[in-house]
Amino acid sequence: MYGSIKEMKKPVYLDYAATTPVDPRVAAKMQECLTLDGCFGNPASTSHCYGFLAKQAVENARQQVAELINASPQEIIWTSGATESDNLAIQGVANFYKDKGRHIITCQTEHKAVLDTCHFLQKQGFDVTFLKPQKNGVINLDELKAAIQADTILVSIMHVNNETGVVQDIEKIGEICRQHKIFFHVDAAQGAGKLPLDMQKMPIDLLSISAHKIYGPKGIGVLYVRNKPKVRLQALIHGGGHEHGLRSGTLATHQIVGMGEACALASLSLDDEFQRILALRKSLLTKLDVLSGVTLNGDAKQCWPGTLSLSFEKIDGDALLMALEGLAVSLGSACTSAMIESSFVLRAMGVAENLAHGTIRLSIGRFTDAEQIDYAADQIIEHITKLRNMAPD
């Protein structure tokens, strides 16, 4: 068993795609909403000042989230995170519009929150097309167009892939959906707060965001639901009629305030942070050039630079992960890391099985610096060399 984090010699954290630490500025705002002398009230209890102040805090946070994606605050629905948002978007549209059509289009490399929801709907009688990406991880738009049927009601495509960092052209996909009068849902858990998103300009109907991917707390997220043209959803959770009846339950003021502050901070440094992380990525890849048999999975340009999926020839990923005890990295998505089989994302992209098993994911974030990148490169080079020297010819 691990001891306390303070007792451990902590490895360099390079798993920001799995979760981010809460920014101290966010934590300070959240702390103000927990105790008797703070804004701890139930936002629905507006008959007294405690509830009224909590409601004000919630609405301020709603405004902060809306500003990050240039949406109206009335289009922001609080959820427990991107998984719930994905479920509400996909099931909500499917069940509300099932008399209009029962066909849904998604991609094989989506997060399990989308894939498993679509598999669930298949059991309910819906027809789902799972597009196979190109080898670079990007969807072929002609194949998307060809998959559209007369009864297609929804397309669900993620913004940034959680394993490879590949960025889909959601603006063009949205335009295709608009032309065919199909709702478009985007899982932006890995893209919001990192890349520009503008709901006034982008033809997106539903957008999922998670706070813990952008230095906010776990357990809180939002679903953006477009008002014009209006999207109607069938709720998943009932009881109290909160959030326009789409998501009942007492609002967690401290988590909501934390997410609002996280979004506000992300808005302030979007471009600068992209360039800083891009420089760190280039530095890491340049240093790893001394190794042979290294493959960067996914499109090298159409990507979020903070997420790197690296495959190493003649290397077992589990063995490498154990050797890299000074680094906190992963084999792939944290949501599927308990599985022994290779990444379904890499398999869908056509990565050879032996390379898929020799793959690790490194993800860079707000608190990563150049010294940590140098250390990570040195560790990877050292242990790849050792493992290859130990391997039989």
DOGU-529073 format. One line per field, with one value per residue (C-alpha): residue in one letter; z, x, y. Coordinates in pm, 1 decimal, padded with zeros to 6 digits. Last residue first. Layout:
REM DOGU-529073
r	c(A,...) .
zz	c(Z,...) .
xx	c(X,...) .
yy	c(Y,...) .
//
This chain:
REM DOGU-529073
r	c(D,P,A,M,N,R,L,K,T,I,H,E,I,I,Q,D,A,A,Y,D,I,Q,E,A,D,T,F,R,G,I,S,L,R,I,T,G,H,A,L,N,E,A,V,G,M,A,R,L,V,F,S,S,E,I,M,A,S,T,C,A,S,G,L,S,V,A,L,G,E,L,A,M,L,L,A,D,G,D,I,K,E,F,S,L,S,L,T,G,P,W,C,Q,K,A,D,G,N,L,T,V,G,S,L,V,D,L,K,T,L,L,S,K,R,L,A,L,I,R,Q,F,E,D,D,L,S,L,S,A,L,A,C,A,E,G,M,G,V,I,Q,H,T,A,L,T,G,S,R,L,G,H,E,H,G,G,G,H,I,L,A,Q,L,R,V,K,P,K,N,R,V,Y,L,V,G,I,G,K,P,G,Y,I,K,H,A,S,I,S,L,L,D,I,P,M,K,Q,M,D,L,P,L,K,G,A,G,Q,A,A,D,V,H,F,F,I,K,H,Q,R,C,I,E,G,I,K,E,I,D,Q,V,V,G,T,E,N,N,V,H,M,I,S,V,L,I,T,D,A,Q,I,A,A,K,L,E,D,L,N,I,V,G,N,K,Q,P,K,L,F,T,V,D,F,G,Q,K,Q,L,F,H,C,T,D,L,V,A,K,H,E,T,Q,C,T,I,I,H,R,G,K,D,K,Y,F,N,A,V,G,Q,I,A,L,N,D,S,E,T,A,G,S,T,W,I,I,E,Q,P,S,A,N,I,L,E,A,V,Q,Q,R,A,N,E,V,A,Q,K,A,L,F,G,Y,C,H,S,T,S,A,P,N,G,F,C,G,D,L,T,L,C,E,Q,M,K,A,A,V,R,P,D,V,P,T,T,A,A,Y,D,L,Y,V,P,K,K,M,E,K,I,S,G,Y,M) .
zz	c(-03024.6,-02660.3,-02467.3,-02197.4,-02426.1,-02537.7,-02180.3,-02087.2,-02388.4,-02329.9,-01964.2,-02023.9,-02310.5,-02117.4,-01802.5,-01987.1,-02172.5,-01849.8,-01676.1,-01960.7,-01959.2,-01582.4,-01619.7,-01894.2,-01674.4,-01623.0,-01391.4,-01653.6,-01834.3,-02033.5,-02115.9,-02173.9,-02307.9,-02334.0,-02613.4,-02649.0,-02660.3,-02949.7,-03127.7,-03111.5,-03216.3,-03524.6,-03521.6,-03753.9,-03618.5,-03468.0,-03292.9,-03147.6,-03003.3,-02878.6,-02669.9,-02621.2,-02408.9,-02037.3,-01926.6,-01599.9,-01794.9,-01962.7,-01792.0,-01747.5,-02125.9,-02248.0,-02100.7,-01840.8,-01710.0,-01360.2,-01401.5,-01160.1,-01156.1,-01529.1,-01508.2,-01419.5,-01715.1,-01945.4,-01840.6,-01891.1,-02233.3,-02358.2,-02585.1,-02913.1,-03103.3,-02894.6,-02938.7,-02818.7,-02759.7,-02682.2,-02526.8,-02456.6,-02821.3,-02897.5,-03247.4,-03620.4,-03671.5,-03575.5,-03673.3,-03447.3,-03291.8,-03252.7,-03340.9,-03189.3,-03344.9,-03294.8,-02994.0,-03026.1,-03150.0,-02794.3,-02715.9,-03008.9,-02906.8,-02554.7,-02669.1,-02927.8,-02662.0,-02421.3,-02692.8,-02772.7,-02401.1,-02387.9,-02714.0,-02599.3,-02259.0,-02418.7,-02644.1,-02373.8,-02085.7,-01955.5,-02069.2,-01871.1,-01552.7,-01607.0,-01680.4,-01360.2,-01164.3,-01295.3,-01224.8,-00866.5,-00814.5,-00940.2,-00709.8,-00405.6,-00490.2,-00540.7,-00688.4,-00526.8,-00780.7,-01104.6,-01443.1,-01748.4,-01567.5,-01658.4,-01447.7,-01140.7,-01179.5,-00828.4,-00895.1,-01220.8,-01367.8,-01730.3,-01890.6,-02242.4,-02450.4,-02681.4,-02884.3,-02982.2,-03297.2,-03115.4,-02754.0,-02778.9,-02492.4,-02332.2,-02094.9,-01787.4,-01548.2,-01180.1,-00989.5,-00993.4,-00906.5,-01144.2,-01310.2,-01667.9,-01702.1,-01360.0,-01467.7,-01740.5,-02054.5,-02291.0,-02591.5,-02758.9,-03069.7,-03244.9,-03560.5,-03446.7,-03464.9,-03160.4,-02983.3,-02991.6,-02876.2,-02872.6,-02763.1,-02412.4,-02186.8,-02361.2,-02564.4,-02354.0,-02217.3,-02545.5,-02624.1,-02918.8,-03007.5,-03346.5,-03419.2,-03780.2,-04017.9,-04320.3,-04400.0,-04027.6,-03976.6,-04256.3,-04105.2,-03765.7,-03916.0,-04072.1,-03736.2,-03548.4,-03749.9,-03520.9,-03302.4,-03233.3,-02875.7,-02897.5,-02591.9,-02487.0,-02842.2,-02881.2,-03008.3,-02980.1,-03238.6,-03178.4,-03481.7,-03414.1,-03584.9,-03883.5,-04027.5,-04394.4,-04364.3,-04317.2,-04350.0,-04687.1,-04537.1,-04259.3,-04513.8,-04710.5,-04388.5,-04331.4,-03955.1,-03820.6,-03625.8,-03845.5,-03981.0,-04092.2,-03849.6,-03858.6,-03826.6,-03580.5,-03729.3,-03471.7,-03525.3,-03228.6,-03099.0,-02725.0,-02735.4,-02985.3,-02732.7,-02481.7,-02745.3,-02810.0,-02440.0,-02423.9,-02712.8,-02579.7,-02221.2,-02358.2,-02518.7,-02898.1,-03118.5,-03308.4,-03426.2,-03396.3,-03609.4,-03476.1,-03649.4,-03481.1,-03652.5,-03614.3,-03362.0,-03167.1,-03122.3,-02743.3,-02671.5,-02899.2,-02811.3,-02436.4,-02474.0,-02660.7,-02475.4,-02128.0,-02161.6,-02284.9,-02004.3,-01749.3,-01869.4,-01899.9,-01532.8,-01252.2,-01447.9,-01459.6,-01765.3,-01957.2,-02236.2,-02010.4,-01955.5,-02328.5,-02516.0,-02599.3,-02502.7,-02206.6,-02150.9,-02083.4,-01815.9,-01641.3,-01667.3,-01505.9,-01231.5,-01163.6,-01162.1,-00902.6,-00681.6,-00698.1,-00606.1,-00306.2,-00198.3,-00219.9,-00029.2,00262.4,00241.9,00309.4,00110.5,-00177.4,-00080.5,-00428.8,-00413.2,-00093.4,00135.9,00187.3,00086.0,00376.3,00752.4,00806.5,00600.7,00249.4,-00012.5,00059.3,00026.6,-00337.4,-00421.5,-00255.5,-00440.0,-00772.1,-00699.3,-00590.0,-00931.8,-00878.5,-01000.4,-01350.1,-01447.2,-01691.7,-01969.6,-01720.7,-01683.4,-01684.5,-01310.4,-01216.6,-00952.0,-00585.4,-00324.6,-00094.5,00261.5,00148.2,-00074.8,00228.0,00227.9,-00065.6,00000.0) .
xx	c(01776.7,01682.0,01579.4,01810.7,01974.5,01630.1,01515.0,01826.8,01805.2,01435.4,01518.9,01785.6,01609.4,01281.7,01452.4,01656.4,01347.2,01148.2,01427.5,01452.8,01072.3,01077.8,01344.9,01143.3,00836.7,00506.1,00263.0,00007.3,00007.4,00189.9,00052.3,00258.9,00093.2,00282.7,00293.6,00472.3,00156.2,00030.5,00360.9,00324.8,-00040.0,00032.0,-00138.1,-00440.8,-00607.9,-00887.8,-00621.4,-00466.1,-00798.3,-00882.1,-00564.4,-00395.9,-00551.0,-00475.7,-00762.7,-00723.2,-00603.3,-00942.7,-01064.7,-00708.4,-00672.8,-00337.1,-00041.3,00006.1,00259.5,00374.2,00752.5,01030.6,00917.3,00980.6,01085.4,00734.9,00586.9,00851.0,00769.7,00398.2,00460.3,00663.9,00942.8,01078.6,00967.1,00853.4,00513.4,00454.2,00110.9,00162.9,-00089.0,00004.6,00041.7,-00335.1,-00337.5,-00373.0,00002.9,00158.9,-00148.3,-00178.7,00070.5,00430.0,00649.7,00990.9,01209.5,01542.5,01626.2,01842.7,01533.2,01397.0,01557.3,01381.0,01048.4,01076.4,01179.3,00901.0,00645.6,00779.0,00754.1,00395.5,00313.5,00433.3,00257.1,-00074.6,-00039.2,00011.4,-00292.7,-00538.7,-00402.6,-00690.3,-00969.2,-00819.7,-00835.6,-01205.2,-01278.2,-01107.0,-01294.5,-01627.5,-01534.1,-01443.8,-01765.6,-01956.3,-01765.8,-01828.1,-02196.2,-02283.2,-02632.7,-02906.9,-03041.2,-03237.8,-03068.3,-03276.3,-03572.9,-03454.6,-03142.4,-03331.6,-03674.7,-03690.6,-03667.5,-03566.2,-03232.8,-03193.7,-03380.5,-03524.3,-03359.3,-03478.0,-03227.4,-03327.5,-03192.6,-03120.3,-03108.0,-02799.2,-02733.6,-02387.8,-02344.6,-02143.9,-01903.0,-01854.7,-01731.9,-01360.6,-01242.8,-01093.0,-00752.6,-00886.1,-00940.2,-01105.6,-01379.3,-01531.6,-01695.5,-01955.9,-02089.8,-02431.8,-02559.4,-02234.4,-02230.5,-01930.6,-01956.8,-02161.3,-02051.4,-01689.0,-01428.4,-01058.7,-00820.3,-00703.8,-00992.8,-01223.1,-01031.6,-00989.7,-01346.0,-01480.9,-01718.0,-01901.4,-02267.1,-02415.7,-02789.5,-02878.6,-03050.6,-02857.2,-02675.8,-02639.2,-02465.6,-02218.5,-02144.8,-02087.1,-01834.9,-01657.1,-01638.8,-01549.9,-01234.0,-01109.2,-00804.5,-00569.5,-00434.5,-00341.4,-00503.0,-00778.1,-00870.8,-00950.7,-01290.1,-01498.4,-01758.4,-02128.3,-02358.7,-02732.8,-03070.7,-02994.4,-03325.3,-03260.7,-02909.6,-02567.5,-02278.3,-02166.4,-02120.1,-01901.4,-01700.3,-01644.3,-01532.8,-01253.2,-01205.3,-00857.9,-00662.9,-00353.6,-00428.0,-00774.2,-01060.8,-01318.4,-01672.0,-01903.3,-02255.5,-02530.6,-02886.3,-03121.5,-03334.8,-03283.9,-02987.0,-02825.7,-02886.0,-02660.0,-02388.1,-02416.1,-02378.4,-02080.0,-01911.6,-01977.7,-01861.4,-01600.4,-01424.8,-01441.3,-01191.2,-01444.0,-01631.6,-01994.9,-02309.4,-02662.9,-02972.3,-03311.1,-03518.4,-03802.7,-04000.6,-03677.7,-03639.2,-03667.8,-03511.4,-03211.8,-03152.3,-03142.3,-02955.4,-02674.2,-02663.0,-02746.1,-02497.1,-02219.7,-02290.3,-02287.9,-01946.8,-01827.0,-01881.2,-02137.8,-02371.3,-02450.2,-02641.6,-02507.3,-02730.9,-02889.3,-02538.8,-02530.2,-02228.8,-01883.7,-01700.2,-01503.3,-01766.6,-02034.7,-01819.8,-01769.0,-02141.2,-02234.8,-01983.5,-02158.1,-02490.3,-02366.0,-02221.7,-02547.0,-02740.1,-02512.4,-02570.4,-02947.7,-02931.3,-02746.0,-02943.4,-03282.6,-03590.3,-03358.8,-03319.3,-03246.3,-02879.2,-02839.3,-02610.4,-02232.7,-02118.2,-01877.4,-01879.9,-02063.0,-01810.1,-01776.0,-01814.5,-01504.3,-01288.9,-01395.2,-01246.9,-00916.9,-00908.9,-00948.2,-00654.5,-00450.8,-00518.1,-00675.3,-00439.9,-00523.6,-00672.2,-00613.3,-00494.0,-00257.7,-00058.7,00296.1,00354.8,00721.6,00742.3,00679.3,00916.8,00638.2,00579.5,00390.7,00164.7,00061.9,00172.0,00108.1,00000.0) .
yy	c(-01124.8,-01178.0,-00863.8,-00732.7,-00475.1,-00358.6,-00315.3,-00119.7,00113.6,00180.2,00243.8,00506.7,00684.2,00703.8,00831.0,01094.4,01218.0,01241.0,01433.5,01682.4,01725.0,01781.6,02049.9,02220.4,02262.5,02081.5,02261.4,02357.9,02025.6,01760.7,01417.0,01105.2,00792.8,00465.9,00211.8,-00121.3,-00331.1,-00117.5,-00177.0,-00555.0,-00530.8,-00320.6,00021.2,00018.1,00330.2,00117.9,-00091.9,00222.7,00337.0,-00013.2,00003.1,-00332.8,-00605.9,-00626.8,-00400.0,-00209.7,00096.5,00143.4,00461.4,00583.0,00598.3,00477.3,00291.2,00561.3,00811.3,00912.1,00917.8,00822.2,00460.8,00433.9,00068.6,-00046.1,00145.9,00002.0,-00352.9,-00288.8,-00134.8,-00428.6,-00306.4,-00442.9,-00130.5,00165.3,00328.3,00683.4,00841.2,01209.2,01449.1,01811.8,01908.4,01893.0,01750.1,01813.6,01851.7,01517.2,01314.6,01014.6,00777.0,00895.1,00598.9,00518.1,00246.1,00418.5,00633.1,00946.3,01131.2,01116.1,01452.9,01617.6,01461.5,01602.3,01950.6,01964.7,01870.5,02134.3,02400.4,02297.6,02319.8,02681.7,02772.0,02627.0,02793.6,03134.9,03094.9,02983.9,03193.1,03404.9,03173.7,02884.3,03092.4,03168.2,02802.8,02688.7,02957.9,02833.3,02472.6,02554.1,02750.8,02446.7,02214.6,02435.5,02487.6,02121.5,02167.8,01963.7,01714.3,01716.7,01733.1,01824.8,01982.5,02332.1,02273.0,02148.2,01988.3,01845.7,01473.9,01310.5,01201.2,01087.1,01377.4,01355.7,01624.6,01902.5,02102.0,02454.8,02614.9,02838.8,02715.3,02495.3,02256.2,02281.4,01991.4,02068.4,01904.9,01828.9,01524.9,01599.8,01948.9,02207.3,02212.3,02180.7,01803.6,01788.2,02028.6,01808.9,01948.6,01797.8,01992.1,01971.4,02151.0,02239.6,02453.6,02664.3,03043.3,03140.8,02823.2,02934.3,02684.1,02776.1,02496.6,02410.7,02516.1,02271.5,02013.6,01700.0,01687.8,01824.0,01536.4,01691.6,01633.3,01723.9,01710.5,01628.2,01871.4,01732.6,02057.7,02123.5,01788.0,01857.9,02200.3,02039.5,01799.8,02096.6,02276.5,01959.0,01905.1,01628.3,01687.1,01395.8,01406.7,01038.7,00882.4,01126.9,01220.0,01589.3,01711.7,01396.6,01297.5,01229.2,01250.8,01242.8,01197.7,00976.1,00847.7,00933.4,00793.7,00951.9,00705.0,00842.3,01190.1,01047.9,00850.1,01169.9,01340.6,01088.8,01093.2,01169.8,00908.2,00926.7,00578.6,00695.7,00658.4,00377.3,00512.4,00335.9,00342.1,00294.3,00164.6,00203.3,-00083.5,-00050.7,-00289.3,-00052.7,00224.5,00048.4,00011.7,00386.8,00461.4,00227.3,00408.7,00759.4,00713.3,00472.5,00768.0,00778.1,00595.3,00381.8,00690.8,00803.4,00802.1,00751.7,00610.5,00581.5,00847.7,01097.7,00891.7,00843.6,01219.6,01248.8,00910.9,00948.8,01314.5,01251.0,00923.2,01096.3,01427.9,01295.5,01010.7,01238.0,01485.9,01204.6,01093.1,01453.1,01528.6,01529.5,01755.7,02129.2,02255.5,02557.4,02694.8,02959.7,03101.0,03189.2,03056.5,03191.2,02868.3,03007.3,03277.8,03015.9,02851.8,03187.1,03272.9,02941.1,03020.7,03351.5,03167.8,02921.5,03196.0,03394.1,03079.7,03028.1,03387.7,03336.8,03009.7,03163.3,03488.9,03330.5,03222.7,03129.7,02766.5,02625.8,02733.0,02527.3,02722.5,02692.3,03043.0,03093.5,03147.1,02819.7,02621.6,02484.1,02757.1,02967.9,02656.3,02628.4,02968.0,02873.9,02540.0,02719.3,02950.1,02648.4,02484.0,02145.1,01874.2,01752.4,01419.4,01136.2,01367.3,01531.8,01210.7,01345.3,01387.9,01359.4,01087.9,01165.4,01035.9,00930.8,01049.0,01361.0,01149.7,00947.0,00584.6,00356.8,00000.0) .
//
